[in-house]
Protein backbone atom coordinates (compact mmCIF):
# COMPACT_ATOMS: atom_id res chain seq x y z
CA UNK A 1 0.00 0.00 0.00
CA UNK A 2 2.76 2.40 0.96
CA UNK A 3 4.47 1.99 -2.45
CA UNK A 4 1.33 3.18 -4.26
CA UNK A 5 1.11 6.23 -1.99
CA UNK A 6 4.81 7.01 -2.36
CA UNK A 7 4.66 6.75 -6.13
CA UNK A 8 1.61 9.06 -6.28
CA UNK A 9 3.32 11.60 -4.01
CA UNK A 10 6.55 11.43 -6.02
CA UNK A 11 4.59 12.08 -9.21
CA UNK A 12 2.76 15.09 -7.67
CA UNK A 13 5.94 16.61 -6.26
CA UNK A 14 7.98 16.05 -9.43
CA UNK A 15 5.28 17.61 -11.61
CA UNK A 16 5.16 20.61 -9.28
CA UNK A 17 1.42 20.08 -8.77
CA UNK A 18 2.00 20.38 -5.02
CA UNK A 19 4.73 22.15 -3.03
CA UNK A 20 4.62 19.64 -0.20
CA UNK A 21 2.86 16.51 0.98
CA UNK A 22 1.58 16.35 4.53
CA UNK A 23 1.75 12.78 5.71
CA UNK A 24 3.32 10.58 8.35
CA UNK A 25 6.88 9.41 8.77
CA UNK A 26 8.41 6.78 10.98
CA UNK A 27 11.55 7.93 12.71
CA UNK A 28 13.35 6.49 15.74
CA UNK A 29 10.53 4.02 16.29
CA UNK A 30 7.81 6.68 16.40
CA UNK A 31 5.30 7.80 13.80
CA UNK A 32 4.93 11.55 13.40
CA UNK A 33 3.34 14.11 11.09
CA UNK A 34 5.81 15.15 8.39
CA UNK A 35 5.89 17.50 5.43
CA UNK A 36 7.52 15.76 2.47
CA UNK A 37 8.93 18.30 0.01
CA UNK A 38 11.65 16.40 -1.84
CA UNK A 39 10.41 13.72 -4.29
CA UNK A 40 13.70 11.83 -3.84
CA UNK A 41 13.28 11.66 -0.06
CA UNK A 42 10.11 9.78 0.75
CA UNK A 43 11.98 7.36 2.97
CA UNK A 44 10.20 6.23 6.11
CA UNK A 45 6.75 7.31 4.94
CA UNK A 46 4.06 5.69 7.07
CA UNK A 47 0.29 5.27 6.85
CA UNK A 48 -0.17 5.44 10.62
CA UNK A 49 -0.28 1.69 11.26
CA UNK A 50 2.02 0.51 14.00
CA UNK A 51 0.76 -2.44 16.01
CA UNK A 52 -2.78 -2.27 14.64
CA UNK A 53 -4.21 -0.58 11.53
CA UNK A 54 -4.56 3.18 12.06
CA UNK A 55 -3.33 3.18 15.67
CA UNK A 56 -0.98 6.11 14.97
CA UNK A 57 -3.31 8.50 13.16
CA UNK A 58 -2.78 12.24 13.64
CA UNK A 59 -4.98 15.27 12.84
CA UNK A 60 -3.27 16.09 9.55
CA UNK A 61 -6.05 18.38 8.35
CA UNK A 62 -5.56 20.51 11.45
CA UNK A 63 -1.87 20.88 10.58
CA UNK A 64 -2.89 21.69 7.01
CA UNK A 65 -4.97 24.61 8.33
CA UNK A 66 -1.93 25.98 10.15
CA UNK A 67 0.22 25.67 7.02
CA UNK A 68 -2.31 27.19 4.61
CA UNK A 69 -3.01 29.93 7.17
CA UNK A 70 0.70 30.69 7.12
CA UNK A 71 1.05 30.66 3.33
CA UNK A 72 -2.25 30.90 1.49
CA UNK A 73 -0.63 30.50 -1.96
CA UNK A 74 0.81 27.06 -1.26
CA UNK A 75 -0.83 24.02 -2.80
CA UNK A 76 -0.34 20.97 -0.64
CA UNK A 77 -1.01 17.27 -0.85
CA UNK A 78 -2.30 15.41 2.17
CA UNK A 79 -2.70 11.80 3.22
CA UNK A 80 -6.40 11.08 3.77
CA UNK A 81 -8.56 8.26 5.00
CA UNK A 82 -12.34 8.53 4.67
CA UNK A 83 -12.60 10.63 7.83
CA UNK A 84 -9.78 12.99 6.80
CA UNK A 85 -11.50 13.58 3.47
CA UNK A 86 -14.73 14.42 5.30
CA UNK A 87 -12.68 16.81 7.46
CA UNK A 88 -11.46 18.61 4.32
CA UNK A 89 -15.06 18.97 3.11
CA UNK A 90 -16.26 20.09 6.53
CA UNK A 91 -13.50 22.73 6.81
CA UNK A 92 -14.28 23.96 3.29
CA UNK A 93 -17.99 24.18 4.15
CA UNK A 94 -17.05 26.36 7.14
CA UNK A 95 -14.89 28.58 4.91
CA UNK A 96 -11.62 27.56 6.55
CA UNK A 97 -9.98 25.95 3.56
CA UNK A 98 -9.75 26.46 -0.18
CA UNK A 99 -10.35 22.96 -1.58
CA UNK A 100 -8.59 23.92 -4.84
CA UNK A 101 -5.36 24.32 -2.87
CA UNK A 102 -5.49 20.79 -1.46
CA UNK A 103 -4.71 17.54 -3.26
CA UNK A 104 -5.84 14.52 -1.21
CA UNK A 105 -3.98 11.24 -1.61
CA UNK A 106 -6.40 8.68 -0.25
CA UNK A 107 -6.15 5.26 1.33
CA UNK A 108 -9.03 2.94 2.18
CA UNK A 109 -9.15 1.55 5.72
CA UNK A 110 -9.05 -2.21 6.29
CA UNK A 111 -12.09 -4.03 7.69
CA UNK A 112 -10.59 -4.21 11.19
CA UNK A 113 -10.24 -0.44 11.48
CA UNK A 114 -13.64 0.24 9.88
CA UNK A 115 -15.26 -1.97 12.52
CA UNK A 116 -13.31 -0.46 15.38
CA UNK A 117 -14.39 3.01 14.23
CA UNK A 118 -17.95 2.00 13.26
CA UNK A 119 -17.22 4.07 10.18
CA UNK A 120 -19.96 5.07 7.76
CA UNK A 121 -17.46 5.54 4.93
CA UNK A 122 -14.11 3.90 5.69
CA UNK A 123 -12.56 5.10 2.43
CA UNK A 124 -12.02 8.32 0.51
CA UNK A 125 -13.86 8.72 -2.79
CA UNK A 126 -10.87 7.91 -4.95
CA UNK A 127 -8.28 5.92 -2.98
CA UNK A 128 -4.86 5.26 -4.51
CA UNK A 129 -4.39 2.23 -2.26
CA UNK A 130 -6.42 -0.23 -0.22
CA UNK A 131 -9.70 -2.02 -0.86
CA UNK A 132 -12.99 -0.24 -0.11
CA UNK A 133 -14.88 -2.07 2.62
CA UNK A 134 -18.55 -1.89 3.60
CA UNK A 135 -19.84 0.84 5.96
CA UNK A 136 -20.34 -0.19 9.59
CA UNK A 137 -23.43 0.77 11.64
CA UNK A 138 -23.18 2.78 14.89
CA UNK A 139 -23.62 -0.11 17.34
CA UNK A 140 -22.26 1.98 20.23
CA UNK A 141 -25.10 4.50 19.77
CA UNK A 142 -27.74 1.76 19.60
CA UNK A 143 -26.44 0.17 22.81
CA UNK A 144 -26.91 3.42 24.71
CA UNK A 145 -30.32 4.08 23.16
CA UNK A 146 -31.51 0.74 24.51
CA UNK A 147 -31.16 2.14 28.04
CA UNK A 148 -34.09 3.71 29.86
CA UNK A 149 -33.88 7.54 29.68
CA UNK A 150 -33.09 7.87 33.42
CA UNK A 151 -30.40 5.19 33.19
CA UNK A 152 -28.97 6.87 30.08
CA UNK A 153 -28.85 10.20 31.91
CA UNK A 154 -27.05 8.59 34.84
CA UNK A 155 -24.61 6.95 32.44
CA UNK A 156 -23.64 10.19 30.75
CA UNK A 157 -23.44 12.20 33.99
CA UNK A 158 -21.10 9.57 35.40
CA UNK A 159 -18.96 9.61 32.27
CA UNK A 160 -18.77 13.44 32.14
CA UNK A 161 -17.87 13.55 35.82
CA UNK A 162 -14.56 11.86 34.98
CA UNK A 163 -13.47 14.86 32.87
CA UNK A 164 -10.17 16.44 33.94
CA UNK A 165 -10.75 19.39 31.60
CA UNK A 166 -7.54 18.99 29.64
CA UNK A 167 -9.29 20.30 26.49
CA UNK A 168 -7.55 17.47 24.61
CA UNK A 169 -10.76 16.68 22.70
CA UNK A 170 -10.75 20.21 21.33
CA UNK A 171 -7.01 20.49 20.81
CA UNK A 172 -6.74 17.29 18.77
CA UNK A 173 -9.93 17.90 16.77
CA UNK A 174 -9.21 18.30 13.05
CA UNK A 175 -12.29 20.47 12.57
CA UNK A 176 -11.95 22.73 15.66
CA UNK A 177 -10.85 26.04 14.21
CA UNK A 178 -12.58 28.79 16.26
CA UNK A 179 -10.32 31.53 17.59
CA UNK A 180 -12.57 31.97 20.60
CA UNK A 181 -13.72 28.65 22.04
CA UNK A 182 -17.25 28.13 23.40
CA UNK A 183 -15.73 25.95 26.13
CA UNK A 184 -13.93 29.00 27.53
CA UNK A 185 -16.96 31.30 27.30
CA UNK A 186 -18.00 32.36 30.80
CA UNK A 187 -21.54 33.15 29.58
CA UNK A 188 -22.06 29.57 28.37
CA UNK A 189 -20.19 27.64 31.04
CA UNK A 190 -19.06 28.29 34.59
CA UNK A 191 -15.49 28.35 33.40
CA UNK A 192 -13.59 27.94 36.65
CA UNK A 193 -15.14 24.63 37.71
CA UNK A 194 -13.33 21.29 37.94
CA UNK A 195 -14.73 18.86 37.03
CA UNK A 196 -16.35 21.14 34.49
CA UNK A 197 -20.02 21.97 34.84
CA UNK A 198 -21.83 18.70 34.20
CA UNK A 199 -23.40 18.12 31.68
CA UNK A 200 -23.22 21.70 30.31
CA UNK A 201 -19.53 21.57 29.34
CA UNK A 202 -19.78 18.39 27.29
CA UNK A 203 -23.18 19.16 25.81
CA UNK A 204 -21.94 22.61 24.75
CA UNK A 205 -19.19 20.91 22.80
CA UNK A 206 -21.56 18.28 21.42
CA UNK A 207 -23.94 20.94 20.10
CA UNK A 208 -21.05 23.00 18.76
CA UNK A 209 -19.81 19.98 16.79
CA UNK A 210 -23.15 19.57 14.99
CA UNK A 211 -22.44 19.88 11.28
CA UNK A 212 -18.69 19.96 11.92
CA UNK A 213 -17.75 16.58 13.46
CA UNK A 214 -16.70 14.10 10.81
CA UNK A 215 -16.37 11.10 13.17
CA UNK A 216 -12.63 10.51 13.10
CA UNK A 217 -12.57 9.43 16.74
CA UNK A 218 -9.33 11.22 17.67
CA UNK A 219 -11.11 12.98 20.58
CA UNK A 220 -12.00 9.70 22.24
CA UNK A 221 -8.48 8.33 21.73
CA UNK A 222 -6.89 11.41 23.28
CA UNK A 223 -9.21 11.52 26.33
CA UNK A 224 -7.27 10.60 29.51
CA UNK A 225 -10.58 9.90 31.27
CA UNK A 226 -11.78 7.58 28.48
CA UNK A 227 -15.12 9.34 28.09
CA UNK A 228 -16.96 7.80 25.09
CA UNK A 229 -17.00 11.11 23.21
CA UNK A 230 -17.15 9.50 19.82
CA UNK A 231 -20.46 7.83 20.65
CA UNK A 232 -21.85 11.18 21.77
CA UNK A 233 -20.81 12.95 18.58
CA UNK A 234 -21.98 10.04 16.42
CA UNK A 235 -25.43 10.65 17.86
CA UNK A 236 -25.12 14.37 17.06
CA UNK A 237 -24.25 13.40 13.48
CA UNK A 238 -27.31 11.16 13.31
CA UNK A 239 -29.54 14.00 14.49
CA UNK A 240 -28.10 16.25 11.78
CA UNK A 241 -29.00 13.61 9.21
CA UNK A 242 -32.47 12.91 10.58
CA UNK A 243 -33.51 16.51 11.16
CA UNK A 244 -31.66 18.42 8.45
CA UNK A 245 -30.74 15.71 5.92
CA UNK A 246 -27.19 17.00 6.34
CA UNK A 247 -24.37 14.50 6.36
CA UNK A 248 -21.26 16.28 7.62
CA UNK A 249 -18.37 16.06 5.18
CA UNK A 250 -20.61 14.45 2.55
CA UNK A 251 -23.38 16.97 1.82
CA UNK A 252 -22.10 19.96 -0.13
CA UNK A 253 -23.21 23.52 0.52
CA UNK A 254 -23.78 25.56 3.63
CA UNK A 255 -24.17 23.62 6.88
CA UNK A 256 -27.69 24.14 8.33
CA UNK A 257 -26.43 25.64 11.59
CA UNK A 258 -24.07 28.11 9.94
CA UNK A 259 -25.25 31.65 10.61
CA UNK A 260 -22.52 33.70 8.92
CA UNK A 261 -22.67 33.78 5.14
CA UNK A 262 -18.92 33.38 4.72
CA UNK A 263 -18.57 36.40 2.42
CA UNK B 1 7.60 26.67 3.83
CA UNK B 2 9.16 24.71 6.64
CA UNK B 3 7.25 22.30 8.86
CA UNK B 4 8.65 19.85 11.32
CA UNK B 5 7.33 17.96 14.31
CA UNK B 6 10.01 17.47 16.94
CA UNK B 7 9.69 14.67 19.46
CA UNK B 8 10.48 15.81 22.97
CA UNK B 9 9.64 15.20 26.63
CA UNK B 10 7.33 17.39 28.68
CA UNK B 11 9.14 19.50 31.27
CA UNK B 12 6.15 20.10 33.52
CA UNK B 13 6.50 17.10 35.81
CA UNK B 14 8.55 13.95 36.27
CA UNK B 15 6.09 11.65 34.39
CA UNK B 16 7.96 12.16 31.15
CA UNK B 17 5.11 12.39 28.66
CA UNK B 18 6.26 12.58 25.06
CA UNK B 19 4.88 15.02 22.56
CA UNK B 20 5.71 16.64 19.27
CA UNK B 21 6.35 20.35 19.16
CA UNK B 22 5.26 21.66 15.79
CA UNK B 23 7.54 24.12 14.08
CA UNK B 24 6.33 26.25 11.17
CA UNK B 25 9.01 28.52 9.71
CA UNK B 26 10.91 28.62 13.00
CA UNK B 27 7.91 29.37 15.20
CA UNK B 28 6.25 26.85 17.53
CA UNK B 29 2.61 26.48 16.54
CA UNK B 30 1.35 23.49 18.46
CA UNK B 31 1.77 20.49 20.73
CA UNK B 32 0.64 17.00 19.68
CA UNK B 33 0.80 14.10 22.16
CA UNK B 34 2.87 11.21 20.84
CA UNK B 35 0.67 8.17 20.23
CA UNK B 36 3.53 5.72 20.12
CA UNK B 37 4.95 6.81 23.49
CA UNK B 38 4.53 4.07 26.08
CA UNK B 39 4.35 6.74 28.81
CA UNK B 40 1.36 8.82 27.80
CA UNK B 41 -0.02 6.79 24.87
CA UNK B 42 -1.21 9.78 22.90
CA UNK B 43 -2.66 11.70 25.83
CA UNK B 44 -1.65 14.80 27.79
CA UNK B 45 -2.81 16.96 30.68
CA UNK B 46 -3.75 20.58 30.13
CA UNK B 47 -0.26 21.79 31.05
CA UNK B 48 1.45 19.61 28.47
CA UNK B 49 -1.04 20.63 25.80
CA UNK B 50 0.13 24.23 26.17
CA UNK B 51 3.88 23.61 26.17
CA UNK B 52 4.38 25.44 22.85
CA UNK B 53 2.91 28.59 24.40
CA UNK B 54 5.12 28.86 27.45
CA UNK B 55 8.28 28.06 25.51
CA UNK B 56 7.81 31.27 23.56
CA UNK B 57 6.50 33.41 26.43
CA UNK B 58 8.29 36.74 26.69
CA UNK B 59 8.02 36.39 30.47
CA UNK B 60 10.46 33.48 30.56
CA UNK B 61 13.78 33.94 32.32
CA UNK B 62 16.51 33.44 29.76
CA UNK B 63 19.50 33.81 32.06
CA UNK B 64 20.24 33.47 35.81
CA UNK B 65 19.68 36.57 37.94
CA UNK B 66 21.73 37.74 40.95
CA UNK B 67 20.49 40.49 43.24
CA UNK B 68 23.13 43.21 43.24
CA UNK B 69 22.53 46.35 45.30
CA UNK B 70 18.86 45.46 45.60
CA UNK B 71 18.31 44.89 41.86
CA UNK B 72 18.11 41.59 39.97
CA UNK B 73 20.81 41.57 37.31
CA UNK B 74 21.15 38.98 34.51
CA UNK B 75 24.46 37.08 34.77
CA UNK B 76 26.19 34.16 33.07
CA UNK B 77 25.70 30.58 34.33
CA UNK B 78 29.35 30.53 35.32
CA UNK B 79 28.98 33.58 37.54
CA UNK B 80 25.72 32.29 39.02
CA UNK B 81 27.21 28.88 39.89
CA UNK B 82 30.41 30.41 41.30
CA UNK B 83 28.39 32.77 43.47
CA UNK B 84 26.06 29.99 44.70
CA UNK B 85 28.95 27.63 45.48
CA UNK B 86 30.92 30.27 47.41
CA UNK B 87 27.82 31.31 49.42
CA UNK B 88 26.99 27.66 50.25
CA UNK B 89 30.58 27.09 51.36
CA UNK B 90 30.62 30.23 53.49
CA UNK B 91 27.30 29.40 55.20
CA UNK B 92 28.39 25.84 55.90
CA UNK B 93 31.77 26.79 57.42
CA UNK B 94 30.18 29.53 59.52
CA UNK B 95 27.03 27.73 60.77
CA UNK B 96 27.47 24.02 59.97
CA UNK B 97 25.90 21.81 57.26
CA UNK B 98 22.47 21.66 58.95
CA UNK B 99 22.08 25.38 58.36
CA UNK B 100 21.45 24.50 54.72
CA UNK B 101 18.44 22.78 53.14
CA UNK B 102 17.72 21.51 49.63
CA UNK B 103 14.39 21.37 47.84
CA UNK B 104 14.17 19.03 44.88
CA UNK B 105 11.73 19.39 42.01
CA UNK B 106 8.83 17.49 40.44
CA UNK B 107 9.86 18.96 37.10
CA UNK B 108 13.07 16.97 36.81
CA UNK B 109 13.80 13.27 36.48
CA UNK B 110 14.24 10.70 39.26
CA UNK B 111 17.91 10.60 38.45
CA UNK B 112 18.34 14.35 38.88
CA UNK B 113 16.47 14.23 42.19
CA UNK B 114 18.73 11.39 43.28
CA UNK B 115 21.79 13.46 42.44
CA UNK B 116 20.49 16.40 44.49
CA UNK B 117 19.90 14.32 47.63
CA UNK B 118 23.35 12.76 47.14
CA UNK B 119 24.81 16.25 46.94
CA UNK B 120 22.95 17.33 50.10
CA UNK B 121 23.97 14.26 52.12
CA UNK B 122 27.40 13.35 50.79
CA UNK B 123 28.84 16.68 49.59
CA UNK B 124 27.26 19.15 52.03
CA UNK B 125 26.58 16.75 54.90
CA UNK B 126 22.94 17.39 55.81
CA UNK B 127 19.73 15.36 55.73
CA UNK B 128 17.75 18.54 55.06
CA UNK B 129 16.43 17.39 51.72
CA UNK B 130 12.80 17.63 50.66
CA UNK B 131 10.70 17.69 47.53
CA UNK B 132 8.11 20.14 46.23
CA UNK B 133 5.65 17.30 45.60
CA UNK B 134 5.14 17.09 49.40
CA UNK B 135 3.95 20.67 49.68
Interface residues (C-beta under 8 A of the other chain):
Chain A: X19 X20 X22 X27 X28 X29 X30 X31 X32 X33 X34 X35 X37 X50 X55 X56 X57 X58 X59 X63 X66 X67 X70 X71 X74 X164 X165 X166 X167 X168 X171 X172 X221 X222 X223 X224
Chain B: X1 X2 X3 X4 X5 X7 X18 X20 X22 X24 X25 X29 X30 X31 X32 X33 X34 X35 X36 X37 X42 X43 X44 X45 X46 X49
